[in-house]
């Protein structure tokens, strides 16, 4: 008998095997993860870094971005390189795999919602299956992990990343893998993360690829911490832990960008959620310390310190009474930061480097879009080029607006709504800040997933779906090769993508029609 659309009922042990509920989306998600890993590993794929900055020893490349999937050095003949048919195959595999993984994730959300109380172990097994293929592929969609490795190498050699960029290492495997945009830029990461990065470089004996593997494992540890503390937080707020786990930990945004991308945001979020859970359990000092450790990885976790202080005395306290523990919590956090910075020997240089993200001109960032559009209008009107002035002004205004939203949400926050306020604050900071990156959106998604119901759950799903495809690399290479590739190959690749997009829609329509048919009530006349 079918469950009516939207009906929620608790799962009863022994009623149906758990594996029967999750096995199909679990297998589909695993296949999609394999497809993504395979497509991104093709030599022509733009989704992983394939070249090094010209470090050669004879005819052998000294530095390698990854263990496999790296094309041989091109032979210089003066003729343009032919279009690579594998580029389109890789695009279908990666984009199609992402679409299918998102559909499998949404199916698991539906299962968790309709069968409240499903044991977490069934979803932990899905997490292991979906994550395994992503652990062996080169860093996806971003080169940040190579910057982490270079900064760790600097730390291991006694060079402060707060004073110099990775270019100070000279011409070697570490600096050769760093994006040129960040070669001379100081680090915006906290002293705890840089200390870990230095230890990582020493442990792997200064091997650049093993260092990158180390950061991926750290990202995995961060997501495991999310998987441990997020369900506990959800339970403390009266939410279903399994639904929260599926929304956050099995989220393709988390898997593809935090783990496969090897971003330190995962570790930051793990400590943030751990601190918030300890505070909910009546140990606010431990919570402040854990959130402070998260902030010394990446600064957004300091928001947890502020909210723990604000809620320390409970909802009945006046705003004047709330200020004292809030200032005390912030003071404790800053004091710990100062002590750790002194112990590590780095100082506060990372605070001044927090604005380095403004180096990027993100076209998904609302202030950048508004400034660029306004500048174009002024230029068309013959008033000159004022893009840089407008860009600086729009970004400053965006940050002020984000600060106002943050204060408003904090002011109105109660213990029951604290996670919602934090999640929306992080969302405002990201979209009104100088740059929008998919892994930044994950901050808000993970926090909101803890308490997401109804509209918030829809917001988490929409944000995750859009952010997965936000700013993916390789668009330029794709456009260039469209003019050279076989039209039949382009048509087949386009048809494959359309089918991948259409199949889930058709399945959803069929499901809705079947549900409507099953819910019809036939009135039988009584004799």
C-alpha positions in Angstrom: 0.0 0.0 0.0 1.4 3.4 -1.0 2.0 6.2 1.5 -0.1 9.3 0.5 2.0 12.2 -0.8 3.3 14.3 2.1 2.2 11.8 4.9 4.7 11.4 7.6 4.7 8.4 10.0 7.3 6.9 12.3 9.4 4.0 11.1 8.6 0.8 13.1 11.4 -1.7 13.5 10.6 -5.0 11.9 8.0 -3.4 9.6 10.3 -3.4 6.5 14.0 -4.0 6.0 15.8 -0.7 6.2 18.0 -1.7 3.2 14.9 -2.1 1.0 14.1 1.6 1.6 17.5 3.1 0.8 19.2 0.5 -1.5 18.0 1.9 -4.8 19.0 5.6 -4.2 22.2 4.4 -2.5 23.3 2.4 -5.6 22.3 5.3 -7.9 24.3 7.8 -5.9 27.3 5.5 -5.8 27.2 5.1 -9.6 26.9 8.8 -10.0 29.9 9.4 -7.7 31.9 6.9 -9.8 30.9 8.7 -13.0 31.9 12.1 -11.6 35.3 10.7 -10.4 35.9 9.0 -13.8 34.8 12.0 -15.9 36.9 14.5 -13.9 39.9 12.2 -14.2 39.9 12.2 -18.0 43.0 14.0 -19.4 40.9 16.6 -21.0 38.6 17.3 -18.1 38.5 20.9 -16.9 37.2 19.9 -13.4 40.6 19.0 -12.0 43.9 20.7 -12.4 45.9 19.1 -15.2 49.1 21.1 -15.6 52.0 22.5 -13.6 53.8 25.8 -13.9 56.5 24.6 -16.2 58.8 22.9 -13.8 60.7 20.5 -16.1 63.8 18.3 -15.7 64.8 17.3 -19.2 61.6 15.9 -20.7 60.1 14.8 -17.4 57.7 16.9 -15.4 58.9 17.3 -11.8 55.5 18.2 -10.2 52.3 16.4 -10.8 48.8 17.6 -9.9 47.6 14.1 -9.2 48.5 10.4 -9.5 46.5 9.7 -12.7 44.5 11.5 -15.4 47.4 13.9 -16.3 48.1 14.3 -20.0 51.7 14.2 -21.3 53.3 17.6 -22.1 52.1 18.9 -25.4 54.4 18.7 -28.4 55.0 22.3 -29.7 54.4 22.2 -33.5 52.9 25.6 -34.1 49.6 24.0 -35.1 46.5 24.4 -32.8 45.6 21.3 -30.8 42.6 19.4 -32.1 39.4 19.3 -30.1 39.4 16.4 -27.7 36.2 14.2 -27.9 36.8 13.1 -24.3 36.1 16.6 -23.2 32.4 16.1 -24.0 32.3 12.6 -22.6 33.8 14.0 -19.4 31.3 16.8 -19.3 28.4 14.4 -19.6 29.8 12.1 -17.0 30.4 14.9 -14.4 27.3 17.1 -15.0 25.1 14.0 -15.5 26.6 12.4 -12.4 25.9 15.5 -10.4 22.3 15.7 -11.6 21.7 12.0 -10.8 23.4 12.3 -7.4 21.1 15.2 -6.5 18.1 13.2 -7.5 19.3 10.2 -5.3 19.8 12.6 -2.4 16.3 14.1 -2.8 14.9 10.5 -2.9 16.7 9.8 0.4 15.3 13.0 2.0 11.8 11.8 1.0 12.4 8.4 2.5 13.8 9.9 5.8 10.8 12.3 6.0 8.2 9.6 5.4 9.7 7.1 7.8 10.7 9.1 10.8 13.1 7.4 13.2 15.1 5.5 10.7 18.4 4.3 12.3 21.4 6.5 11.3 23.5 3.5 10.5 21.6 2.9 7.3 22.5 6.4 6.1 26.1 6.1 7.4 26.6 3.1 5.0 25.3 5.3 2.1 27.7 8.1 3.1 30.6 5.6 3.0 29.5 4.3 -0.5 29.1 7.8 -2.0 32.3 9.1 -0.5 34.6 6.3 -1.5 35.0 7.2 -5.2 35.5 10.8 -4.4 38.5 10.1 -2.2 40.6 8.9 -5.0 40.0 11.6 -7.6 42.1 14.8 -7.9 40.8 17.8 -6.0 37.5 18.7 -7.7 36.5 22.2 -9.0 39.1 24.1 -7.0 42.9 24.4 -6.5 42.7 25.6 -2.9 44.1 22.4 -1.5 47.3 23.1 -3.4 47.5 26.5 -1.7 47.0 24.7 1.6 49.9 22.4 0.8 52.2 25.3 -0.2 51.3 27.2 3.0 52.0 24.0 5.0 55.4 23.7 3.3 56.1 27.4 4.3 55.2 26.6 7.9 57.4 23.6 8.0 60.3 25.7 6.9 59.7 28.5 9.3 58.2 31.0 6.8 55.1 32.9 8.0 52.2 32.7 5.5 50.9 35.9 7.1 54.0 37.8 5.7 54.6 36.1 2.4 52.7 34.3 -0.4 53.6 30.8 -1.7 55.8 32.3 -4.4 58.4 32.8 -1.7 59.1 29.1 -1.9 60.7 29.7 -5.3 60.3 27.4 -8.3 59.3 24.0 -6.9 56.5 21.5 -6.9 54.5 23.3 -4.2 54.5 26.8 -5.7 54.0 25.4 -9.2 50.6 24.0 -8.3 49.3 27.1 -6.6 46.9 29.3 -8.7 48.8 32.3 -9.9 46.1 34.5 -8.5 47.2 33.5 -5.0 51.0 33.2 -5.5 51.8 36.4 -3.8 48.8 36.6 -1.5 49.1 36.1 2.3 47.0 33.5 4.1 43.5 34.3 5.5 43.4 31.1 7.5 43.7 30.9 11.3 46.8 29.8 13.2 45.4 26.3 14.1 44.9 25.4 10.5 48.3 26.7 9.5 49.9 24.7 12.3 48.0 21.6 11.2 49.2 22.3 7.6 52.8 22.6 8.8 52.5 19.3 10.7 51.0 17.7 7.6 53.9 18.8 5.4 56.4 17.4 7.9 54.5 14.1 8.3 54.4 13.4 4.5 58.1 14.3 4.2 57.4 17.4 2.0 55.6 15.4 -0.7 53.2 17.7 -2.4 50.6 15.1 -3.5 50.6 13.3 -0.1 50.1 16.8 1.5 47.0 17.3 -0.7 45.8 13.8 0.3 46.3 14.9 4.0 44.0 17.8 3.5 41.3 15.7 1.9 41.5 13.4 4.9 41.1 16.4 7.2 38.0 17.5 5.2 36.7 13.9 5.6 37.3 14.2 9.4 35.4 17.5 9.4 32.4 16.0 7.6 32.5 13.0 10.0 32.4 15.5 12.9 29.3 17.1 11.2 27.8 13.6 11.0 28.3 13.0 14.7 27.2 16.3 16.2 24.5 17.5 13.7 22.1 14.7 14.5 22.6 15.3 18.2 21.8 19.0 17.7 18.8 18.1 15.6 17.5 15.8 18.4 18.0 18.5 21.0 15.7 20.8 18.9 13.1 18.1 18.5 14.0 17.3 14.9 14.5 13.9 13.3 18.3 13.2 13.4 18.1 11.0 10.2 16.5 13.8 8.2 19.1 16.3 9.4 21.9 13.8 8.5 20.6 13.2 5.0 20.1 16.9 4.4 23.7 17.8 5.5 26.0 14.9 5.4 24.7 13.2 2.2 24.3 16.6 0.5 26.1 16.5 -2.9 27.3 20.1 -2.1 29.1 18.7 1.0 30.4 15.6 -0.7 31.6 17.2 -4.0 32.9 20.5 -2.7 34.0 20.0 0.9 35.3 16.4 0.7 36.3 16.0 -3.0 37.4 19.7 -3.1 39.4 19.1 0.1 38.3 22.4 1.7 39.1 23.4 5.2 35.5 24.7 5.6 34.5 21.1 6.5 36.8 21.0 9.6 35.6 24.5 10.6 32.0 23.4 10.4 32.7 20.3 12.4 34.2 22.3 15.3 31.3 24.8 15.1 28.6 22.2 15.4 30.6 20.4 18.2 30.7 23.6 20.2 27.1 24.4 19.7 26.1 20.9 20.8 28.2 21.1 24.0 26.6 24.5 24.7 23.1 22.9 24.3 24.1 20.2 26.8 24.9 22.8 29.5 28.6 23.2 28.9 28.9 26.6 27.3 32.6 27.1 28.2 33.5 23.9 26.3 31.3 25.1 23.5 33.1 28.5 23.3 36.5 26.8 23.2 35.5 24.4 20.4 33.9 27.2 18.3 37.1 29.2 18.9 39.2 26.4 17.5 36.9 26.3 14.5 37.4 30.1 14.1 41.1 29.6 14.2 40.6 27.4 11.1 38.3 29.8 9.4 36.7 32.9 11.0 32.9 32.2 10.4 32.9 29.7 13.3 33.3 32.6 15.7 29.6 33.3 15.2 29.1 30.2 17.4 30.9 32.0 20.2 28.6 35.0 19.9 25.5 33.0 19.9 26.6 30.8 22.8 27.2 34.0 24.8 23.9 35.5 23.8 21.9 32.5 24.9 23.9 31.8 28.0 21.3 33.1 30.5 18.2 31.8 28.6 15.4 33.4 26.7 13.9 35.3 29.7 17.0 37.5 30.3 16.9 41.1 29.2 19.1 42.3 26.4 21.2 44.2 29.0 21.8 41.0 30.9 22.6 39.1 27.7 25.4 41.6 26.8 27.6 40.6 29.7 28.0 36.9 28.9 28.2 37.7 25.2 31.1 40.0 25.8 32.7 37.4 28.2 32.4 34.6 25.7 33.9 36.8 22.9 36.6 37.9 25.3 37.4 34.2 26.1 37.5 33.4 22.5 39.8 36.3 21.6 42.0 35.4 24.5 42.4 31.8 23.4 43.2 33.1 19.9 45.9 35.4 21.2 47.5 32.6 23.2 47.4 30.1 20.3 48.7 32.7 17.9 51.6 33.4 20.3 52.3 29.7 20.8 52.3 29.0 17.0 54.4 32.2 16.5 52.3 33.7 13.7 50.5 36.7 15.3 47.3 38.3 13.9 48.3 38.7 10.3 45.4 36.5 9.1 42.9 39.1 10.3 44.2 41.7 7.8 44.2 39.0 5.1 40.5 38.2 5.5 39.8 40.6 2.7 41.9 38.7 0.1 38.7 37.1 -1.2 37.9 40.5 -2.8 40.7 39.7 -5.3 38.2 37.5 -7.1 35.5 39.1 -9.3 32.7 36.7 -8.7 29.8 37.1 -11.2 27.5 35.2 -8.9 28.0 37.8 -6.2 25.1 40.4 -6.0 27.2 43.4 -5.1 29.6 42.6 -8.0 26.7 42.2 -10.4 25.1 45.4 -9.3 28.3 47.4 -9.6 29.3 46.0 -13.0 25.8 46.6 -14.4 25.8 50.2 -13.1 29.3 50.8 -14.4 28.2 49.6 -17.9 25.2 51.9 -17.9 27.4 54.9 -17.0 29.9 53.9 -19.7 27.1 53.7 -22.3 25.9 57.1 -21.2 29.3 58.5 -21.9 30.2 59.2 -18.3 33.4 57.2 -18.3 34.6 54.0 -16.7 33.8 54.0 -12.9 33.8 50.2 -12.4 36.4 50.0 -9.7 34.9 52.8 -7.6 31.4 51.3 -7.9 32.7 47.8 -7.2 34.4 49.0 -3.9 31.3 51.0 -2.9 28.9 48.1 -3.7 31.0 45.6 -1.7 31.3 48.0 1.3 27.5 48.5 1.2 27.0 44.8 0.9 29.1 44.1 4.0 27.2 46.8 6.0 23.9 45.3 5.0 25.1 41.9 6.0 26.2 43.3 9.4 22.8 44.9 9.9 21.0 41.6 9.0 23.3 39.7 11.4 22.6 42.1 14.3 18.9 42.0 13.6 18.8 38.2 13.6 20.9 38.0 16.7 18.7 40.5 18.5 15.6 38.4 17.8 17.2 35.0 18.4 15.8 32.7 21.0 17.2 29.3 21.9 14.7 27.6 19.7 15.5 29.8 16.7 19.3 30.2 17.2 20.3 27.8 14.5 17.9 29.4 12.0 19.3 32.9 12.8 22.9 31.6 12.4 22.2 29.9 9.1 20.5 32.9 7.6 23.3 35.2 8.9 25.9 33.0 7.2 23.8 33.1 4.0 23.7 36.9 4.1 27.4 37.1 4.7 28.2 34.9 1.7 25.8 36.5 -0.8 26.5 40.1 0.4 30.3 39.5 0.7 32.9 40.1 -1.9 32.9 36.6 -3.3 30.5 33.7 -3.6 31.9 30.1 -3.7 30.0 26.8 -3.5 31.8 25.8 -0.3 30.8 29.1 1.3 27.2 28.3 0.7 27.8 25.0 2.5 28.2 27.0 5.8 24.6 28.1 5.8 23.3 24.8 4.3 24.9 22.6 7.1 23.7 24.9 9.9 20.1 25.2 8.6 19.9 21.4 8.0 20.0 20.9 11.7 16.5 22.3 12.2 15.2 22.5 8.6 11.5 21.9 8.2 9.0 23.0 5.5 10.3 26.2 3.9 13.8 25.9 5.4 14.1 22.4 4.1 13.1 23.7 0.6 15.7 26.5 1.0 18.4 24.0 1.9 17.6 21.8 -1.2 17.4 24.7 -3.6 20.6 26.3 -2.3 22.5 23.0 -2.5 21.3 22.3 -6.0 22.2 25.7 -7.3 25.5 25.9 -5.5 26.7 22.5 -6.7 26.9 24.0 -10.2 28.0 27.5 -9.2 31.2 28.7 -10.9 32.4 25.3 -12.1 35.6 25.7 -14.1 36.1 24.8 -17.8 33.4 27.0 -19.5 36.0 28.8 -21.6 37.6 25.5 -22.8 34.2 24.2 -23.7 33.2 27.2 -25.7 36.5 27.1 -27.7 36.1 23.4 -28.5 32.5 23.7 -29.6 33.8 25.3 -32.8 36.2 22.5 -33.5 34.5 19.3 -32.3 32.4 17.0 -34.4 28.8 18.3 -34.6 27.4 14.8 -34.2 29.4 14.3 -31.0 28.1 17.6 -29.6 24.5 16.6 -30.5 24.9 13.2 -28.8 26.4 14.9 -25.7 23.6 17.4 -25.6 20.9 14.7 -26.0 22.5 12.7 -23.2 22.3 15.7 -20.9 18.7 16.4 -21.9 17.7 12.8 -21.1 19.5 12.9 -17.8 17.5 16.1 -16.9 14.2 14.8 -18.3 14.2 11.3 -16.7 13.8 12.6 -13.1 11.0 15.0 -14.2 9.1 12.2 -15.9 9.6 9.9 -12.9 8.2 12.7 -10.6 5.2 13.2 -12.8 4.5 9.5 -12.8 4.8 9.3 -9.0 2.4 12.2 -8.6 -0.1 10.6 -10.9 0.2 7.2 -9.2 -0.3 8.9 -5.8 -3.4 10.7 -7.0 -4.8 7.4 -8.3 -4.2 5.6 -5.1 -5.8 8.4 -3.0 -9.1 8.3 -4.8 -11.9 7.2 -2.5 -14.5 5.0 -4.1 -17.9 5.3 -2.4 -19.7 1.9 -2.3 -23.5 2.2 -1.7 -24.7 0.5 1.5 -27.3 -2.2 1.0 
